[in-house]
Amino acid sequence: MAEVGELLENLKMTEPPNPSTTTTTIKIGDKDYHIELSKIPYLSAFADFETKAQAQPKELCFRSLPPDLAQHHALCETYEFLCIDVLGGQSLNEVIRDLKSGKDDYELEYKYYRTIKGNKSKARDVAFRLLHLILCGEFENETKDSTNVYNAVMFIVSHANTFKWRTRKVVRAAYEERFVVSVKQRAGLDKWEKKDEAKLAVEDDGDVTTEKEDSVYCGSDYSD
């Protein structure tokens, strides 16, 4: 800790160097340091991670992983080993219900419909609960629940403006690993698959919030 304080003192960043410069206040011990994080990339990355992790630690870990199912298995199994309640006590039906919280709704007000924006951040977090449930959960009726989970997976893969490509890919992979997928179901999932690498990269950069949802798909009845 003393070495860090000495480093910051040497950098002379205890006061904002310029009123127009964007600085971040970091408290070390009883001292506040006003630091221009852009000059210290590794510290900037750490501060960004800490800020997000304090608000949504479990979800941040999921979002930080590449779309590699093996790594998600390892993360979910670690959560299970540590007895972390990822689902927050939610049942499968409650998870599926909350997945749709990202959709806009409409309320009649003085003869006109007012748009109520959906909570896309919440829907994205719930998608990881579904993933955890598929990988580590137990189902009372595998046949019946398989259909319900498939419909939820279909909802995710068909709403690209809410659920970004890494989420869509890994959730689908988890479903196909856990359950037997019929030819008809696979065809339904394939219908929504995007393969344009440039567009997927743009999706990845914008994986924070989405103001508009263009997909017309609202549910799925695909099952055999």
Secondary structure, DSSP 4 states (H G I P E B T S, - for coil): -HHHHHHHHHHT-SS-S-TTS--EEEEETTEEEEE-GGG-HHHHHHHHHHHHHHH-HHHHHHHHS-S-HHHHHHHHHHHHHTT--TTTT--HHHHHHHHGGGS-EEEEETTEEEEE---HHHHHHHHHHHHHHHHH---S-HHHHHHHHHHHHHHHHT-TTTS-HHHHHHHHHHHHHHS---HHHHHHHHTT----HHHHHHHHHT-S--S-------------
